[in-house]
Amino acid sequence: MVSVLEPSKPSFFPAMTKIVGTLGPKSRSVEVISACLKAGMSVARFDFSWGDVDYHQQTLENLKTAIKSTQKLCAIMLDTVGPELQVVNKSEKAISLEADAYVILTPDQEQEASSQLLPINFSGLSKAVKQGDTIFIGQYLFTGSETTSVWLEVSEVKGADVVCIIKNTATLAGSLFTLHVSQIHIDLPTLTEADKNAISTWGVRNKIDFLSLSYTRHAEDVRQAREFLSKLGDLYQTQIFAKIESVEGLTHFDEILQEADGIILSRGNLGIDLPPEKVFLFQKAAVYKCNMAGKPAVVTRVVDSMTDNLRPTRAEATDVANAILDGSDAILLGAETLRGLYPVETISTVGRICYEAEKVFNQDLYFKKTVKYVGEPMTHLESIASSAVRAAIKVKASVIICFTSSGRAARLIAKYRPTMPVLSVVIPRLKTNQLRWSFSGAFEARQSLVVRGLFPMLADPRHPAESTGSSNESVLKVALDHGKASGLIKPHDRVVVCQKVGDASVVKIIELDD
């Protein structure tokens, strides 16, 4: 109880949990992005359901300027549109719908949207639904508390049109409205042509670190996306995060987790597809599975009310903390930063809640569960990683420093959720495509920005990680200086170092002098 009364202290490393912010109309100027980075955003999400390539390019140029001026690393995530059903409202006039009236959903996009008729962008709806099905229409990234969301019930299907009864009175205002049909398979490709186009132009030009694959429904979706990325220059290194937003994705969760590099739990759409009382259960089970596989789990839709308010509701504050205690790696902010009034305050509020939750995270229990799940005999890397974490906790080290080139070793250490930050020193590797030599490492460094507790830094390529004692010391010195400068390491602290020397992996504990 004492920690409740202690004032929260602002520290340089705000929280171990990462924050993904969606950049949009309210958060695309250099000033706001800089403030977001300072507040703790480490991944910027570009949402292609909204705005065109040039719009996002401009935002990204501003992000680069902000990164230079704040000296804070930030990774880039491209979020695909996927098979998203949208209401086509060309005139962008507000449409008012009255409860108990009828409205027709038609695939004929030439028609004008009105209170009686809503054109949609999918011709197969009449084949997919039956009488009694529920359809939800809401503003893009609806928070659920607006008066702009409406529930419909299918009353009959006429040819290609679907006639529905309106369940609640609402006004559809705004430019983009999405349609969600509960528990129905939508026969559209997961990677649409528009998505492929965005990835192969904007994505390639900007070397995206993460691809967030909307409406992932099968492991095959991830495999196809990976195959598509492998043909696009540098993008073979891009990590694919599967976004689980429907019951279909949920039924194939285990296979999807094996194929993907990480998982985004899109609670907004899941909350429509699942009965509300089941959402928490899925979240806990899914996060646990991601933790055991050592893959990042990202939770969305946490502080919806901060879209228009300066403070979250009590339920939301508790919810963020519970997501952390469940083991989430990152929190993804959508509407809150895209069109919200307080993007920077939202990020710092979420960061502070995460920081407090991490202080009471039961690491001991988590460590035992993970070790038990992994079982014996452990792989070489896994045993080194778990030993490093255990040693660090036993000697109360202030930081773990890990030398890595692929980032795998550092991610494994983070998998055991050490209570102290992990500095992953990414050693660039020389590689050649027979035409020119290039260093790899930037992708690996930025991709650890979504993993809880990992803080990357790129080493100077002239200092190899695995070699004689002398040069290794110099990389270590750079890492220690970085830790000292950021206030992580103080005199007389202990530091655990994990590195490869020749073929052997070594975990050593060093004690610093003054």
C-alpha positions in Angstrom: 0.0 0.0 0.0 2.9 2.3 0.6 3.6 2.6 -3.1 0.1 3.9 -3.7 0.9 7.0 -1.6 4.4 7.6 -3.1 4.3 10.3 -5.8 5.1 8.9 -9.3 8.6 10.0 -10.2 9.4 11.1 -13.7 12.4 9.1 -14.9 14.2 9.0 -18.2 13.2 5.5 -19.1 9.5 6.0 -18.5 8.3 2.5 -18.7 9.4 -0.9 -20.0 6.2 -1.3 -21.9 6.2 0.2 -25.3 3.6 2.5 -26.8 2.6 2.5 -30.5 1.0 5.7 -31.6 -1.1 6.2 -34.7 -0.2 9.4 -36.6 -3.0 11.3 -38.2 -4.7 14.7 -38.5 -4.2 15.6 -34.9 -0.6 14.3 -34.5 1.3 14.9 -37.7 3.1 18.2 -37.1 6.8 18.1 -36.1 6.0 19.7 -32.7 3.4 17.2 -31.8 5.4 14.2 -33.0 8.5 15.4 -31.1 6.3 15.7 -28.0 4.9 12.2 -28.5 8.5 10.8 -28.8 9.5 12.5 -25.6 6.4 11.3 -23.9 7.3 7.7 -24.7 6.1 6.7 -28.1 8.5 4.2 -29.7 6.6 3.0 -32.8 4.7 5.2 -35.2 1.7 3.5 -36.9 0.6 4.7 -40.3 -3.0 3.7 -41.0 -3.8 3.3 -44.7 -7.5 3.0 -44.1 -7.2 6.8 -43.9 -5.4 9.2 -46.2 -3.3 8.6 -49.3 0.4 7.8 -49.9 1.4 11.5 -50.2 -0.4 12.4 -46.9 1.5 9.6 -45.1 4.8 10.5 -46.7 4.5 14.1 -45.4 3.7 12.8 -41.9 6.7 10.5 -42.2 9.1 13.3 -43.2 7.9 15.2 -40.1 8.6 12.1 -38.0 12.1 11.9 -39.3 12.7 15.5 -38.5 11.3 14.9 -35.0 13.5 11.8 -34.5 16.6 13.9 -35.4 15.8 16.7 -33.1 14.8 14.6 -30.1 17.4 11.9 -30.6 14.8 9.2 -29.8 14.6 6.1 -31.9 11.2 5.2 -33.5 10.1 2.3 -35.7 7.6 2.5 -38.5 4.5 0.3 -38.8 2.3 0.2 -41.9 -1.2 -0.9 -41.1 -3.1 -2.4 -44.0 -6.8 -1.8 -44.8 -7.6 -5.5 -45.4 -11.1 -6.8 -46.1 -12.7 -3.9 -44.4 -16.4 -3.2 -45.2 -17.1 0.5 -45.6 -20.1 2.7 -46.1 -19.7 4.8 -49.2 -20.9 8.3 -48.4 -19.8 10.4 -51.3 -21.4 13.6 -50.2 -20.1 13.3 -46.6 -23.4 14.6 -45.3 -24.6 13.4 -41.9 -27.1 10.6 -42.1 -29.7 10.3 -39.3 -31.1 6.8 -38.6 -34.2 6.3 -36.4 -34.7 3.3 -34.2 -37.2 0.7 -35.5 -37.1 2.1 -39.1 -35.8 0.1 -42.0 -32.6 0.8 -44.0 -31.3 -1.0 -47.1 -27.6 -1.9 -47.6 -26.8 -2.0 -51.3 -23.6 -2.9 -53.2 -24.5 -0.3 -55.8 -21.9 2.4 -55.0 -23.3 4.9 -57.5 -26.3 5.5 -55.3 -26.5 8.4 -52.9 -26.3 7.5 -49.2 -29.5 8.4 -47.3 -31.5 7.5 -44.2 -33.2 4.7 -46.2 -30.3 3.5 -48.3 -26.6 2.9 -47.5 -24.2 1.9 -50.3 -21.3 -0.4 -49.3 -18.1 -1.5 -50.9 -18.8 -5.2 -50.9 -21.1 -7.1 -53.3 -21.2 -10.4 -51.5 -22.9 -9.2 -48.3 -26.4 -10.6 -49.3 -24.9 -14.1 -49.7 -23.0 -13.9 -46.4 -25.8 -12.9 -44.1 -29.1 -14.4 -43.1 -32.2 -13.1 -41.2 -31.5 -12.3 -37.6 -27.8 -11.5 -38.1 -26.3 -8.5 -36.3 -24.6 -5.7 -38.3 -22.7 -2.9 -36.6 -21.8 0.4 -38.3 -19.5 2.9 -36.6 -17.2 5.8 -37.3 -13.7 4.6 -38.3 -12.0 3.7 -35.0 -15.3 4.0 -33.2 -14.8 4.1 -29.4 -18.2 2.7 -28.7 -19.3 5.7 -26.6 -20.2 7.9 -29.5 -23.7 8.5 -30.7 -22.4 7.8 -34.2 -22.6 4.0 -33.9 -25.6 2.0 -34.9 -26.7 -1.7 -34.6 -28.8 -3.2 -37.3 -30.6 -6.6 -37.5 -31.0 -8.2 -40.9 -34.7 -8.7 -41.6 -34.6 -9.9 -45.2 -32.3 -10.3 -48.2 -33.6 -9.0 -51.6 -31.3 -10.0 -54.4 -28.0 -8.2 -53.7 -29.6 -5.8 -51.2 -29.9 -6.5 -47.5 -32.9 -5.0 -45.6 -32.2 -4.2 -41.9 -34.1 -3.0 -38.9 -32.4 -0.2 -37.0 -31.9 -1.0 -33.4 -30.9 2.4 -32.0 -31.2 6.0 -33.1 -28.0 7.5 -34.3 -26.4 10.1 -36.6 -23.6 8.9 -38.9 -21.3 11.9 -39.2 -17.7 12.0 -40.4 -16.0 10.7 -43.5 -15.3 7.1 -42.9 -17.7 4.5 -41.6 -16.9 0.8 -41.2 -19.3 -2.0 -41.2 -18.9 -5.1 -39.1 -21.0 -8.3 -39.3 -20.7 -10.6 -36.4 -19.1 -13.9 -37.0 -19.4 -14.0 -40.8 -16.7 -14.9 -43.2 -16.1 -12.0 -45.6 -14.9 -13.4 -48.9 -12.2 -10.8 -49.7 -8.4 -11.1 -49.8 -6.6 -10.2 -46.6 -4.0 -8.2 -48.6 -6.1 -6.2 -51.1 -4.6 -4.7 -54.3 -4.6 -1.2 -52.6 -2.6 -2.7 -49.7 -0.1 -4.3 -52.1 0.3 -1.0 -53.9 0.9 0.9 -50.7 3.4 -1.6 -49.5 5.4 -1.8 -52.7 5.6 2.0 -53.1 5.4 3.7 -49.8 6.5 0.7 -47.8 9.6 0.0 -49.9 10.6 3.7 -50.1 10.5 4.0 -46.3 11.8 0.6 -45.3 9.0 -0.2 -43.0 9.9 -2.2 -39.8 6.5 -3.7 -39.2 3.5 -4.7 -41.3 0.4 -4.9 -39.3 -1.9 -7.3 -41.2 -5.5 -6.3 -40.6 -8.1 -9.0 -40.3 -5.7 -11.9 -40.3 -7.9 -15.0 -40.4 -5.5 -17.9 -41.2 -1.9 -18.7 -41.0 -1.9 -18.8 -44.8 -2.7 -15.0 -44.8 0.6 -14.4 -43.0 2.5 -16.8 -45.3 1.2 -15.0 -48.4 2.1 -11.6 -46.9 5.6 -12.8 -46.1 6.1 -14.2 -49.6 4.9 -10.8 -51.0 7.4 -8.9 -48.8 10.3 -11.3 -49.6 10.3 -10.0 -53.2 10.5 -6.3 -52.3 14.1 -5.5 -51.7 14.9 -4.7 -48.1 11.4 -5.6 -46.9 12.3 -9.3 -46.5 13.4 -8.1 -43.0 10.0 -6.5 -42.2 8.3 -8.2 -39.3 4.6 -9.2 -39.8 2.2 -8.6 -36.9 -1.0 -10.4 -37.3 -4.0 -8.4 -36.3 -6.7 -10.6 -34.7 -10.0 -8.9 -35.1 -12.6 -11.6 -35.7 -13.8 -15.0 -34.5 -12.2 -16.6 -37.5 -8.7 -15.3 -36.6 -9.4 -16.5 -33.0 -10.2 -20.1 -34.1 -6.9 -20.3 -35.9 -4.9 -18.4 -33.3 -2.3 -21.1 -32.6 -1.3 -21.5 -36.3 -1.3 -17.7 -36.9 1.0 -17.2 -33.8 3.5 -19.8 -35.3 3.7 -17.9 -38.6 3.6 -14.3 -37.4 6.4 -12.3 -35.7 3.9 -10.8 -33.2 0.2 -10.4 -32.5 -2.0 -7.3 -32.3 -5.2 -7.9 -30.4 -7.7 -5.6 -32.0 -10.1 -5.4 -29.2 -12.4 -2.9 -31.0 -13.6 -5.3 -33.7 -13.2 -8.3 -31.4 -15.6 -6.6 -29.0 -18.2 -6.7 -31.7 -17.5 -10.2 -32.9 -17.4 -11.7 -29.4 -20.0 -11.3 -26.6 -18.6 -8.6 -24.2 -18.2 -11.1 -21.4 -15.7 -13.2 -23.4 -13.3 -10.5 -24.5 -11.1 -10.6 -21.3 -10.8 -14.3 -21.5 -9.4 -14.2 -25.0 -7.1 -11.4 -24.1 -5.6 -13.3 -21.2 -5.2 -16.5 -23.1 -3.8 -14.9 -26.2 -1.2 -12.8 -24.3 -0.1 -15.8 -22.4 0.5 -17.8 -25.6 2.5 -14.9 -27.1 4.6 -14.7 -24.0 5.4 -18.4 -24.0 6.3 -18.2 -27.7 8.5 -15.2 -27.0 6.6 -13.0 -29.5 5.4 -9.5 -28.8 1.7 -9.1 -27.9 0.2 -5.7 -28.5 -3.2 -4.6 -27.0 -5.3 -2.0 -28.6 -8.3 0.2 -27.6 -7.3 1.0 -24.0 -8.1 4.7 -23.2 -10.8 5.4 -25.7 -12.3 8.2 -23.6 -9.1 10.2 -23.8 -10.0 10.9 -27.5 -12.0 13.8 -26.1 -11.0 14.0 -22.4 -7.8 14.8 -20.5 -8.2 11.9 -18.1 -9.1 8.2 -18.7 -12.0 6.6 -16.9 -11.2 4.5 -13.8 -12.1 1.4 -15.8 -9.6 2.3 -18.5 -6.8 3.1 -16.1 -7.4 -0.3 -14.5 -7.6 -2.0 -17.9 -4.2 -0.6 -19.0 -2.6 -1.9 -15.8 -4.2 -5.3 -16.2 -2.9 -5.6 -19.7 0.6 -5.0 -18.4 0.1 -7.5 -15.5 -1.2 -10.0 -18.1 2.1 -9.7 -19.9 1.5 -7.4 -22.9 4.5 -6.0 -24.6 3.0 -2.8 -26.0 -0.1 -0.7 -26.0 -1.4 0.6 -29.3 -3.2 3.9 -29.4 -5.6 4.4 -32.3 -8.3 7.0 -32.2 -6.7 8.5 -29.1 -3.7 9.9 -31.1 -5.1 9.8 -34.7 -8.1 12.2 -34.1 -8.0 12.7 -30.4 -7.6 16.1 -28.8 -4.8 15.1 -26.4 -2.3 12.8 -28.2 0.7 13.7 -26.1 -1.1 13.6 -22.7 -2.6 10.2 -23.7 0.9 8.7 -24.3 2.3 10.0 -21.1 -0.7 8.9 -19.0 -0.5 5.4 -20.5 3.2 5.4 -19.8 2.8 6.3 -16.2 0.2 3.6 -15.7 2.5 1.1 -17.3 5.3 2.2 -15.0 3.3 1.7 -11.9 2.0 -1.7 -13.0 5.5 -2.9 -13.8 6.6 -2.2 -10.3 4.1 -4.8 -8.9 4.5 -7.3 -11.8 5.0 -10.7 -10.3 8.2 -11.5 -12.1 9.1 -14.5 -9.9 5.9 -16.4 -10.8 6.2 -15.4 -14.5 9.7 -16.7 -14.7 8.8 -20.0 -13.1 5.8 -20.4 -15.5 8.0 -19.7 -18.6 10.8 -22.0 -17.6 8.2 -24.8 -16.9 6.5 -24.2 -20.2 9.8 -24.3 -22.2 10.7 -27.5 -20.4 13.9 -29.4 -20.6 16.3 -29.9 -22.2 16.4 -26.2 -23.1 18.0 -24.9 -26.2 21.5 -23.4 -25.8 20.3 -19.8 -26.3 17.2 -20.2 -24.2 19.2 -21.5 -21.2 21.7 -18.6 -21.5 18.9 -16.0 -21.7 17.0 -17.4 -18.7 20.3 -17.7 -16.7 21.2 -14.1 -17.5 17.8 -12.9 -16.2 18.0 -15.0 -13.1 21.6 -13.8 -12.3 20.5 -10.2 -12.9 17.7 -10.5 -10.4 19.8 -12.3 -7.8 22.6 -9.7 -7.8 20.0 -6.8 -8.2 21.7 -5.6 -11.4 20.6 -2.3 -12.7 20.6 -3.3 -16.3 21.3 -6.3 -18.6 23.5 -5.6 -21.6 23.2 -8.0 -24.5 25.3 -8.1 -27.6 23.3 -9.4 -30.6 23.4 -9.2 -34.3 20.0 -10.7 -35.3 18.3 -9.4 -32.2 17.2 -12.9 -31.2 19.3 -13.2 -28.1 18.0 -9.9 -26.8 14.4 -10.9 -27.5 14.9 -14.2 -25.6 16.2 -12.3 -22.6 13.2 -10.0 -22.7 10.9 -13.1 -22.9 11.8 -13.9 -19.3 10.6 -10.3 -18.4 13.6 -9.1 -16.3 12.7 -6.4 -13.8 15.5 -4.2 -15.2 15.9 -2.7 -18.7 17.8 -4.8 -21.3 20.1 -2.7 -23.5 20.4 -4.6 -26.7 23.6 -3.6 -28.4 23.0 -4.5 -32.1 26.3 -5.2 -33.8 25.9 -4.5 -37.5 26.8 -7.4 -39.8 28.5 -7.0 -43.2 26.7 -8.7 -46.0 26.9 -8.5 -49.7 24.6 -9.1 -52.7 27.6 -9.6 -54.9 27.3 -6.0 -56.1 28.0 -4.0 -53.0 28.6 -4.5 -49.3 26.1 -3.2 -46.8 25.6 -3.3 -43.1 22.5 -4.8 -41.6 21.4 -3.9 -38.1 19.1 -0.9 -38.3 16.1 -3.1 -38.8 17.0 -5.3 -36.0 17.5 -2.4 -33.6 14.3 -0.7 -34.5 12.3 -3.9 -34.3 13.1 -4.4 -30.7 11.3 -1.1 -30.0 8.0 -3.0 -29.7 9.3 -5.6 -27.1 8.8 -4.9 -23.4 12.0 -4.0 -21.6 14.3 -3.9 -24.7 16.1 -0.6 -25.4 18.3 -0.9 -28.6 21.4 0.9 -29.5 23.5 0.4 -32.7 27.1 -0.3 -32.2 29.9 1.0 -34.3 30.5 -1.6 -37.0 34.2 -1.3 -36.6 34.0 -3.0 -33.2 33.0 -6.6 -33.9 31.0 -8.3 -31.1 32.7 -11.7 -31.2 36.4 -11.2 -31.2 39.4 -10.5 -29.0 39.0 -9.1 -25.5 40.1 -5.6 -26.3 37.6 -4.6 -29.0 34.7 -6.1 -27.1 35.6 -4.0 -24.1 35.2 -0.9 -26.2 31.7 -1.8 -27.3 30.9 -2.6 -23.7 32.3 0.8 -22.7 30.1 2.6 -25.2 27.0 0.7 -23.9 27.9 1.5 -20.3 28.4 5.1 -21.1 25.0 5.2 -22.8 23.5 3.7 -19.6 25.3 6.2 -17.4 24.2 9.1 -19.6 20.6 8.1 -19.4 20.7 7.6 -15.7 20.2 3.8 -15.8 23.6 3.0 -14.3 25.1 4.6 -11.2 28.5 4.1 -9.5 28.9 0.8 -7.7 26.0 -0.8 -9.7 26.2 -4.3 -11.0 25.6 -5.0 -14.6 25.0 -8.4 -16.3 26.5 -8.8 -19.7 25.5 -11.4 -22.2 27.7 -12.0 -25.2 29.2 -14.5 -27.6 33.0 -15.2 -27.4 34.0 -17.5 -30.2 31.5 -20.3 -30.1 30.6 -20.0 -26.5 28.0 -17.7 -25.0 29.0 -16.0 -21.8 27.0 -14.4 -19.1 29.2 -12.2 -16.8 28.5 -9.9 -13.9 30.5 -6.7 -13.6 30.6 -4.3 -10.7 31.3 -0.7 -11.6 33.7 1.5 -9.6 33.1 5.2 -9.1 
